[in-house]
Amino acid sequence: MNQDLIPSSVSKLYDDMVAAFSSQFENFAELIVTPGWRQYQIIIILCLWGAAFVLKLLTQGRWDTWARSRSGWPKWRLRVLVQLMQRLTLVYFVVLSWALYLVMQQITWPSRSYIIGVIATLAAAWLAIALVARLVRNRTLRRIFKWAMWVYATLVALNLTDDVAGFLDGVAISIGDLHISALGILKAVLLIGILLTLARVGTRAAERGLMSNDDITPSMQVLLAKGIQVLIYGGVFLVAIRTLGFDLTGIALLSGAIGVGIGFGLQKVVSNLISGIIILMDRSIKPGDVISLGDTFGWINALGARYVSVVTRDGREYLIPNEDLITNQVVNWSHSDKFVRLDLEFGTSYSDDPHKVRSTAVNSVKTVSRVLSGGSHEPVCHITGFGDSSVDYVLRFWISDPTKGLTNIRGNVYLALWDAFHAEGISIPFPQREVRLLPDAGSQQIAED
């Protein structure tokens, strides 16, 4: 390292830290090389690891059988169990090493179990870090968290935290009243990571609690969940700013000026965010509703901050911006209630009795599943006009499950009409044209001659 580029105080801190590391490693190497209990502890540690491996081979089958019988456990407990099963050797080693360390502390001198205590502490820390790291879903962040915590646990076990902390605190820059050190940045990153993980777990727990509450409407559930997320993550952001040492009063003025510029550039994004809040507040659309927007017909799968997820019958998921739902005409098939009326138009021959046609159509549609009958939802059939080649009718019926599709129920009703009309001898006419070939005038004159 170039001493000319480093202040003397930082250089001295670096030299002290290197000296502390060298001293600790020399002591550790001396413990290993010097004959006696120090070497015996290394042998004991290796034997403990071998015993842990043998125990894993002997008991893994039983543990697997027992774990499969825990299917009724909550998901988080099953995930922890899977992680422990994957690290069964380390689990046995932690138990054996700590048990032996505590026993040796009682029956021998503490120096005869120092290395065993250090290794037991490191093993327990590594096991705990591996389990806690599963809460971080991002792979890159999970690896960073693992390595950072493992390095910290190693420094704690070797009593080197004060020396490293003193060196990192000396590596700093000062801008006015703002003092930022490498130690402060590391603490801030660690704190922010922990807070973000806790925020994610907390928001998910709150969202599950809201979704399981039947007294709250679906739209209010989504609105409350989004509000909780904004509050929690906003608090994490403020804590992060304060941890780094920034003054919030100075940032407020700067953020106001930046906000004006961002507002023009993110006009559509802000419009979608405000539209999403309006949708949640007026409860015009909620998860599970069946809507039609242009050529898109499906049911609401989720309400997002920027868009609404609509799933169609063919399995496609459309992400419709919230602004389109506010400004365009939307048909909500299940806004006030779940009942939907459908109309089918057909025609029959003029030779068929219209009274018979109407009763046959009503009776046939009642045989189709999903079609409601009785009370105000009784199917009806009316004559709508006398066409060129048929008497025109409209058949009206009700369904209560539009989420199962409209095209399929229309097809089933048409098929029922077809079968019923054929059974009753009712004909369905179609346009027919008659073409007459008139003799040509020239050929007629030749025939007369």
N, C-alpha and C positions, 0 to 999 in steps of 0.2 A: 504494500500500500504506500502511495506517495505521501510522505510526511508534509511536503510543501502545500498540499491541497487540503490538509486537515488542520483545524485549530489545535493549539497545544493541549487544551483541556480535553478535547475529544481524543487526541492521540494518547494522552495519559490514561484515559478511561479504557481505550482499546488495549493498551499494554497491560493494564491491571486485569482486564477480563481474560486476555490470553494467558497471563500468569496464573490466574485462578483455575482456568481449564487445565493447564499443564500440571498444576499441583494436584488437582483431583484425579487426572488420568495417571499420573505417576503413583499416587497413593493406591489407585485401583490396580495398576500393574504390579505394584509391590505386594499387594494382598494376594495376587494370583501366583506370583513367582516364589514368594517366601514359603518355605516348607512349614507344615503345621496345619492348624485349623483353617487357615485361609484357603489352602488347596483342597482340604477336605470339604469345605462348603461348595466349591465348584463341582466336586464329584457328587456331592449330595444333590445339587441342583440338577445335574444330568440324570441322576437316578430317579429323581422325582418326575422329570419330563418323560423318561422311559416308562415309569409306572403309570403316568397319566395316559400315555399312548396305549399301553396294555389294557387299562381299564376301559378305554374307549372301544377297543376291539371286543372285549368281553361283554359289554353292556349296551352297545349301540342297537342291537336287535331289539332288546327289551324296551329301550327308550323309544324306538320307532313305533313299536306296537302301542305303547302307552300314549304317544303323541297322536296317533291316528284316532284313538278313542276320545280325544278332546275336541271333537268336531263342534260341540255346542259352545265352545268358548268364544268370547268377542274376538274380532279380527285383530285388534292391536295385541292382544295376549298371544294369539296364534303366531303373529309375526315375530314377537320376542322369542317364543318357543323355537321357531324355525332357526333364528339366528343363533340361539344357544346350541341347538343340535348340530349346526354347521361348525361350531367351535367347541366341540365336546372335549377335545384334548386340552385346550386352554382352560376350560372350566375346571376340569379335574386338577390341572396343575396349580391353578390359583387356590383351590381348596386345600390341596396337600401341602403346598409351600407355606401358606399362612398358618395352617395347623401346626406344622413342624416348627415354624418360626416362633410362635407363641409358646410352644412347649420348651424350646431351647432357651428362650428368654427366662424361663422360670428355673430350669435345672442347670444351666451353664452360665458362663459370663456373657454379657451382651456382645462383646467383640467376636465371639465364636459364631454368631448368627447374623453379623452385619450384612454380608453379601447376600445371604438368603432373604433378609428383610428387604434389601434394595430390589432384588429380582422379583420378589412377591408383590411389592408395590407397583413395579412397572407392569407386571402381568395383569394385575387387577385393573390398573388404569387403562391398559390397552383393551381389555375386555369391555369395560364400561364405555370407552370412547367408541368402540365398534358398534355397540348397541344404540347409543345415543345418536350416532351419525346417521342411522337409518331414518331419522326424522327429517333429514335434509334430502329432498327428492332430486334436486339437480346433481348430476354425477360429478361435475367439475367442482361445485361448491362442497360436495360431500368429501371429495378427496382433499381439498384444501383444509377443510375442518379437521379431518383425521390427522393429517400430517402436522398441522399446527398444534393440536392438542397432544399428540404423541411427543412432539419436541418439548412442549411445556411440561408434560408429566415426567419426561426424562430429566429435565433441568431441576424439577422439584425433588426427584429421588436422589439426585447427586448434589443437592444443596448449592446449585449454581444460579438460582433465580436472581439473587441480589446483584451479583456481578453483571449479568446480562442486562438486567433492568437499568442499572446505573449507566452502562454504556449506551443503550438505546435512548435513554432520557437525555444524554448529552448530545446526541446527534439531532439537532433541531435547527429550525429557522425562525426568525422573529421579524414580523412585519408590523410595525407600530406596537399596539398593545397585544397583537395576536402572536402567540407562541405555539408552534407546532413541532412536536418531537416524534421521532420514530416510535418510541414507546406509546405515546398518545394515539398515534395512528393505528398501531397494532391493537391496543385496547378498544379503540372505537370500532375497528373491523370485527373483532371478536364479539363485542357487545351488540353490534348491529346484526350480526349473524344469529346470535341467540335470540334477540328480540324478534327478528323476522320469522324464525322457526316457531317461536311461541305465538306470534301473531297468526301465522297460518293455522296452527293447531287450534287456537282459540276461535278464530272465525269459522272454521269448519265445525267445531263443536256447537257454536252459537247457531249456525245455519241448520244443523241437524235438529237442534232443539226447537227452532222455529218451524221447521217443516213438519215436525211431529205434533205440533199444537193445532188441533182442529178448530179452535176458537178464532184463529187468525186467518183471514182470507189469503189465497195464494199470492195475489199481487202485493199485499202488505207484508207477507213473509219475505218476498224478494226485496222489497223496499227496506225493511228493517235489516236484512242481511247485508245489503249494500251500504247502509248507513254505518253499521258496526265495522265493516271493512274499512271505510273511509276514516273513521275515528281511530281505529287501532293502528293502521298503517300511517296515518298522519302523526300520531303520537310517536311512532318509531322514527319518522323523519325528523321531528323536532328534537328528540333525544340524540339522534346521530349528529345533528348540527351543533347542539350544545356540547356533546362529548368532544368534538373536534376543536372546540374553543371559539367558534364564531359567535359574534354578537348579533342576536336576532333583530335588534332595533335597526341596525344598519342594513340588514338583508331585506327588511320590510320595504324600505324605499326603493332598493334596487329591483326587488321582485315586482313592485307595482309598475315600474317602467318596462321591465321585460314582459310582464303580463299583457300590456297593450300590444306589443309587437307580436307576441304569440297568438293573441286573440284573432288578429287578422289572418295569420297563416293557418290557424286551426279552427276556422270558422265552422266548417262542416262537422268537425269532431265535437266542438262545443254544442252545436245545434243538435246532434244526435244524443249527446249526454242530457241536455235539457229535455228533449223529446222523450227520452227514456224515463226521466223523473215524472213527467206529465202523465205518461201511460200508466205508471205505477200508482200515481195519486188518484186519477179518475177511474181506475179499475175497468177501463174499457176493454183491455186485453189482459188475460191471465194465463198461466201455464195450463195446458189441457184444452183450451178453446180451439174450435175448428174455424179457420178463417179462409177467405178467398181474397187474393190481391192480384188483380190482373189474371194471368194464366196460372198462377200458383194457388193450389188448393191443398191444405194440410192442417195439421194441428200444432199448436205452440209447444215446443219442447223446452225452451228456456228463454228467460228474459235477461239480456246482457246490458251492460252499461252503454254500449254503442250500437248493438244490433239485437234483433229477435230471431231466434232459431226456429224455423218452421220445417217440419218433417212431412213429406208427401207420402202418398200410398206406395209409390215405387221405391221408397227407401232413401230418396235424395233429401239432403238437408240444405235448405236455403237460409242464408244469413241476410236478412232484410234490415237495412238501416232504420233506426227508430224514426227518423224524419219522414220516411216514406209512409209509415203508418199514421202519422199525424196529418200530413198534407194530402194524401191520396184517399180515394174511396175504398174502404175495407168492409167486406161482408163477414160479420162474426156470426157464424151459424149457431153458436151456443152462448150468446152474450147474456140474455135474460133467463133463458131456460134451455133445456137440452132437446126439446122437440122441434123437428124440422118437417115441413110439408113439401112434398115433391109432386110435380105435375107431369103426366104422360099424355101425349096426344096421339090419337090413332083414328082410323076411319074404317067404315064397313059399307057393304053394298046397299043400294037403295031397296033391294028386295028383302032385306032382313028387318025384322021387327025391332024398332029402337028400344022398346021396353025390355025385350029379351036381351038385347045387347048390353044395356045398362046393368041389369041384374047379374048377367053372366060375368061382366067385367068386375063388379064389386065382389062377387063370391070368389072369383079366381084370385084376386089380389089378397084376400084374407088368408089364403092357404100359404102365402109366402112368409117365411120367417123374417123377423125384424120389422114387419109391417104391423102397426098398432090398429086396434079395432075397439069400438065401444066408446060411448060418451062423445066428447067433442073431437075425438080422434078417429071417428068412424069414416072409412073410405067412401067417397062419393064419385059419381060419374054423371057428366052433363053433356048435352048436345051443344056444340059451339057454332055450328053452321052447316049449310048444305053446299058442299063443294062441287066441282065439275064432274067428278066420277065417284064420290063417296059422301056419306054422311059423317061429319067430323065430330069427334068426342074428345073430352079431356077427363082423365082419371086422376083424382087427387087422393093421396094417402099420406100418412104420417109415420115417421120413424123417430126413435129416441137415442140413436147411437150413430151420429154422422161421422164419428172418428173411424168407424169401420168401412167407410167409403160410400160414395153415392152412385158411381157408375155400375158397381156390381149389383146393387139392389134394383136399379132401373132395368138391368139386363134380366134379372130373375123375374121381375114383374112382366116384362115383355114376353118372356118364355111361357109364363103361366097363362097369359092372354092367348098366346098362340095355341097352346094345348086345349084350353077351354073352348075357343072358337071352332077348332076342328071337331071337337066332340059334339058341339051343338049345331054343327052345320052352318056356322056363320062365316061368310067369305070376307076376305080382306082384299078389296079391289086395288088395281094398279092401273095407271094410264095406258090406254090402248089406242093405236092409230091405224086407220084403214087407208091404204094407198090404192087408188084407182088409176089405171093406165088408159088414157084416152087415145083413140086412133089419130094418127097424124093426117092433116088435111091433104097433103100431096099424095100420100099412099092411098087415101080414100078415092081421089079423082082417078088414079090409075086403075083401081079396082072397078070403077063404074065403066071405064072405057073397055 
